[in-house]
Amino acid sequence: MDSVGTPFSSTRASAAPRRLNLLFSATWREGGPTTELPRLLDPLGVRCLEARCGRDAARLVEQEEIHIALIDLELPMEADGDKRGAGEKVLQILRRVDPAPPVVLVRPAQPSRRESVRGLNDALREGVFAVLDRPLGIETMLETLRRVVRRHYSDQWPVA
């Protein structure tokens, strides 16, 4: 239990956080299911930190403790300007965090089954918790986040 009696334990910090910080980046795609994340997860004690570009993500990782990351590989480098994908760069930044948060990677639909399996194996080898292909459904995303909480946070949602 934490200082306010919330049954939440984390292996990520000596003093368990009252809320989980979820860094998510897929909302730069208008109308995507991640736009619903703050509304759905806030009552469960999950603080959603939105990055609309790689620069935003890097700033948030520097300023906040990140407990879970949901990163779109095609996240643009800059909100206005450089549209190159920043997902790989954000993954590198997250891997340098100590301790590194579990990462759920969102990627574009793959052209073939072979490419899909190769990309999945590469991502898992790099330590990614899960890989989700677009188009992304809210149910799949929420189920994956539930699995992250189960495995990394003893199945305890830090109710707000």
Backbone hydrogen bonds in HBPLUS format (Angstrom, degrees):
<---DONOR---> <-ACCEPTOR-->    atom                        ^
c    i                          cat <-CA-CA->   ^        H-A-AA   ^      H-
h    n   atom  resd res      DA  || num        DHA   H-A  angle D-A-AA Bond
n    s   type  num  typ     dist DA aas  dist angle  dist       angle   num
A0002-ASP N   A0006-THR O   2.98 MM   4  5.40 151.5  2.06 136.2 143.5     1
A0005-GLY N   A0002-ASP O   2.88 MM   3  5.20 165.3  1.90 119.3 122.0     2
A0008-PHE N   A0006-THR O   2.81 MM   2  5.69 123.2  2.14 116.4  99.4     3
A0020-LEU N   A0045-GLY O   3.03 MM  25  6.44 149.8  2.13 147.5 156.2     4
A0047-ARG N   A0020-LEU O   2.66 MM  27  5.91 159.4  1.70 170.1 177.4     5
A0067-HIS N   A0021-ASN O   2.94 MM  46  5.23 156.5  2.00 141.0 148.4     6
A0068-ILE N   A0021-ASN O   3.20 MM  47  6.51 150.2  2.29 156.9 155.6     7
A0022-LEU N   A0047-ARG O   2.84 MM  25  6.01 166.9  1.86 154.8 158.8     8
A0049-LEU N   A0022-LEU O   2.74 MM  27  5.85 175.7  1.75 157.0 158.1     9
A0023-LEU N   A0068-ILE O   2.89 MM  45  6.31 158.2  1.94 162.0 160.7    10
A0070-LEU N   A0023-LEU O   2.71 MM  47  6.09 160.8  1.75 163.5 170.1    11
A0024-PHE N   A0049-LEU O   3.00 MM  25  6.23 162.8  2.03 153.2 156.0    12
A0051-ALA N   A0024-PHE O   2.97 MM  27  6.17 160.1  2.01 160.3 162.6    13
A0025-SER N   A0070-LEU O   2.92 MM  45  6.34 142.0  2.07 164.7 175.8    14
A0029-ARG N   A0026-ALA O   3.26 MM   3  6.14 169.2  2.28 120.8 124.1    15
A0032-GLY N   A0029-ARG O   3.16 MM   3  5.76 151.9  2.24 144.2 142.2    16
A0035-THR N   A0032-GLY O   3.22 MM   3  6.05 167.7  2.23 121.6 125.1    17
A0036-GLU N   A0033-PRO O   3.11 MM   3  5.78 161.0  2.15 116.9 122.2    18
A0037-LEU N   A0034-THR O   3.06 MM   3  5.13 153.0  2.13 103.9 112.1    19
A0040-LEU N   A0036-GLU O   3.03 MM   4  6.18 158.3  2.08 160.1 167.1    20
A0041-LEU N   A0037-LEU O   2.80 MM   4  5.71 165.8  1.82 166.6 169.1    21
A0042-ASP N   A0038-PRO O   3.02 MM   4  5.52 153.4  2.10 139.5 144.5    22
A0044-LEU N   A0041-LEU O   2.94 MM   3  5.19 138.7  2.11 106.5 119.0    23
A0046-VAL N   A0041-LEU O   3.14 MM   5  5.27 162.9  2.17 141.3 137.5    24
A0045-GLY N   A0042-ASP O   2.97 MM   3  5.23 165.1  2.00 114.9 118.7    25
A0057-ALA N   A0053-CYS O   3.07 MM   4  6.43 161.2  2.11 153.6 159.0    26
A0054-GLY N   A0076-PRO O   2.76 MM  22  6.14 148.0  1.86 144.3 154.4    27
A0058-ALA N   A0054-GLY O   2.94 MM   4  6.18 163.6  1.97 153.2 156.9    28
A0055-ARG N   A0077-MET O   3.27 MM  22  6.35 146.5  2.39 155.4 156.8    29
A0059-ARG N   A0055-ARG O   3.03 MM   4  6.23 159.2  2.08 148.1 153.7    30
A0060-LEU N   A0056-ASP O   2.91 MM   4  6.16 161.2  1.94 153.9 159.0    31
A0061-VAL N   A0057-ALA O   2.94 MM   4  6.15 159.6  1.99 153.2 158.6    32
A0062-GLU N   A0058-ALA O   3.07 MM   4  6.25 147.8  2.17 141.1 149.8    33
A0063-GLN N   A0059-ARG O   2.96 MM   4  6.17 147.9  2.07 147.1 156.0    34
A0064-GLU N   A0060-LEU O   2.83 MM   4  5.61 154.4  1.89 153.4 157.2    35
A0069-ALA N   A0102-PRO O   2.99 MM  33  6.35 155.1  2.05 160.4 164.1    36
A0104-VAL N   A0069-ALA O   2.73 MM  35  6.10 163.3  1.75 161.0 166.7    37
A0071-ILE N   A0104-VAL O   2.85 MM  33  6.27 149.1  1.95 160.2 169.9    38
A0106-VAL N   A0071-ILE O   2.75 MM  35  5.89 164.0  1.78 149.6 149.6    39
A0075-LEU N   A0072-ASP O   3.09 MM   3  5.40 160.1  2.13 118.8 118.5    40
A0073-LEU N   A0106-VAL O   2.83 MM  33  6.10 167.7  1.85 176.5 172.2    41
A0087-GLY N   A0073-LEU O   3.23 MM  14  3.88 138.0  2.42 130.8 124.2    42
A0086-ALA N   A0075-LEU O   2.56 MM  11  5.37 159.5  1.60 166.7 174.4    43
A0077-MET N   A0084-ARG O   2.84 MM   7  5.63 129.3  2.10 155.0 170.7    44
A0078-GLU N   A0082-ASP O   2.90 MM   4  5.03 158.8  1.94 161.1 154.6    45
A0090-VAL N   A0086-ALA O   2.94 MM   4  6.21 158.2  1.99 160.5 167.5    46
A0091-LEU N   A0087-GLY O   2.94 MM   4  6.21 154.9  2.01 150.0 157.2    47
A0092-GLN N   A0088-GLU O   3.02 MM   4  6.34 151.5  2.11 145.7 153.0    48
A0093-ILE N   A0089-LYS O   3.04 MM   4  6.37 156.0  2.10 147.4 153.7    49
A0094-LEU N   A0090-VAL O   2.93 MM   4  6.20 161.5  1.96 152.8 157.5    50
A0095-ARG N   A0091-LEU O   2.96 MM   4  6.17 147.8  2.06 145.8 154.4    51
A0096-ARG N   A0093-ILE O   3.16 MM   3  5.37 138.6  2.34 101.0 112.2    52
A0097-VAL N   A0094-LEU O   3.19 MM   3  5.30 152.7  2.26 102.3 110.4    53
A0129-PHE N   A0103-VAL O   2.76 MM  26  5.34 137.1  1.94 141.9 155.9    54
A0105-LEU N   A0130-ALA O   2.88 MM  25  6.22 166.4  1.90 158.6 156.4    55
A0132-LEU N   A0105-LEU O   2.73 MM  27  6.10 165.7  1.74 166.9 172.0    56
A0107-ARG N   A0132-LEU O   2.92 MM  25  6.35 157.6  1.98 161.2 168.1    57
A0134-ARG N   A0107-ARG O   2.90 MM  27  6.17 144.4  2.03 163.6 173.8    58
A0116-SER N   A0112-SER O   2.97 MM   4  6.19 155.8  2.03 147.8 155.2    59
A0117-VAL N   A0113-ARG O   2.92 MM   4  6.18 162.6  1.95 155.5 158.4    60
A0118-ARG N   A0114-ARG O   2.96 MM   4  6.15 164.9  1.98 151.2 155.9    61
A0119-GLY N   A0115-GLU O   2.89 MM   4  5.99 167.6  1.90 150.4 154.0    62
A0120-LEU N   A0116-SER O   2.94 MM   4  6.08 155.1  2.01 144.9 152.3    63
A0121-ASN N   A0117-VAL O   2.90 MM   4  6.08 166.2  1.92 153.3 156.7    64
A0122-ASP N   A0118-ARG O   2.95 MM   4  6.19 160.7  1.99 150.8 156.3    65
A0123-ALA N   A0119-GLY O   2.98 MM   4  6.14 162.4  2.01 147.8 152.3    66
A0124-LEU N   A0120-LEU O   2.95 MM   4  6.16 166.6  1.97 156.3 159.8    67
A0125-ARG N   A0121-ASN O   2.94 MM   4  6.02 152.5  2.01 145.7 153.6    68
A0126-GLU N   A0122-ASP O   3.08 MM   4  6.31 136.7  2.27 139.3 150.7    69
A0126-GLU N   A0123-ALA O   3.08 MM   3  5.06 127.1  2.37  93.8 107.8    70
A0128-VAL N   A0123-ALA O   3.12 MM   5  5.56 164.3  2.15 149.1 144.4    71
A0127-GLY N   A0124-LEU O   3.04 MM   3  5.10 158.3  2.09 102.7 108.8    72
A0141-MET N   A0137-GLY O   3.10 MM   4  6.35 162.0  2.13 152.3 157.6    73
A0142-LEU N   A0138-ILE O   2.89 MM   4  6.06 165.7  1.91 154.2 157.7    74
A0143-GLU N   A0139-GLU O   2.92 MM   4  6.05 159.0  1.96 148.6 154.7    75
A0144-THR N   A0140-THR O   3.01 MM   4  6.16 154.3  2.07 144.5 151.3    76
A0145-LEU N   A0141-MET O   3.00 MM   4  6.29 156.9  2.05 148.9 155.3    77
A0146-ARG N   A0142-LEU O   2.89 MM   4  6.12 149.6  1.98 145.0 153.8    78
A0147-ARG N   A0143-GLU O   3.02 MM   4  6.33 150.9  2.11 143.9 151.1    79
A0148-VAL N   A0144-THR O   3.03 MM   4  6.38 147.9  2.13 144.8 153.7    80
A0149-VAL N   A0145-LEU O   3.01 MM   4  6.32 162.9  2.04 151.2 154.6    81
A0150-ARG N   A0146-ARG O   2.88 MM   4  6.12 156.2  1.94 148.1 155.4    82
A0151-ARG N   A0147-ARG O   2.96 MM   4  6.11 168.4  1.98 150.1 152.4    83
A0152-HIS N   A0148-VAL O   2.81 MM   4  5.77 170.2  1.82 159.4 162.8    84
A0153-TYR N   A0149-VAL O   2.92 MM   4  4.87 143.5  2.06 125.0 133.2    85
A0155-ASP N   A0149-VAL O   3.06 MM   6  5.25 149.7  2.16 127.3 124.7    86
A0156-GLN N   A0153-TYR O   2.99 MM   3  5.93 160.0  2.03 132.7 136.6    87
A0159-VAL N   A0157-TRP O   2.90 MM   2  5.67 132.1  2.14 109.1  94.7    88
